[in-house]
């Protein structure tokens, strides 16, 4: 579920940046799979933003708030 996603990030090497692919890292509250990496995603910046907006929308819809620990 999108509301269980804690953090999203993406990584690109210089070569990957040149061909516009990268890895998207998803960290969640799911104890069985706390981290998932989507490898070699085309347009990772755009996909990251789509996922980020979907997570925010799901949190708003379900009234879920997330507080970062400092």
N, C-alpha and C positions, 0 to 999 in steps of 0.2 A: 504494500500500500504506500502511496506517495507520502502520506503523513508520517510514516516511519523513517523517512530519509532525514538524516541529521546534517549531512554535508555533501556537497558536490564540488568536484574539481576536475580539471583536465590537464594533461601533460602532453607536450610536443617536443620532440628533438628538432634540431635545425633541419635535418633532412625531411622529417615529417611535416614541418611547417612549409617547406617548399612544395610538397605535393598535397597540402591541406588535409592531412589525416592526423589523428592523435588518439590518446586513450582517455576515457572518462572514468573517473573514480567516484563511486557512490558509497558513502558510509551511512549505516542505518542503525536503528535500535534493535534490529533483528539479531537475536543471540546466536542463531544457527549460521547465519551468513552476514556478519557485521560489515563486510566490505566486498564490493563487486567491482571488477574492472572490465569495462567495455573496450576491447582493443581495436585499434585501427579503424576508428569511426571517421567517416568523411565529414568535413565541415564541423569539427569538434566545438568550435566557439558557438556556432548556431545551435547545435544539439544541446550543449550545456545550458544555454539561455532558455531553450524550450523546456527542458527538464526543470530548471529553476523556477520558471513561471508556473509550471504545472504543480510543483510542490507548494508554492505559495498559495495558489488557488485552492488546492485541496485542504491546506491548513485553515484557510479562511472559511471554507465551506463547513468544515467539521469543528470549527472553534478551537483549534489546537494552537497553542503558543509554544514557542521554543526560546529558552533563555540560554545564552552562552555563559559558560563558567569561566571566570577570570582567575 
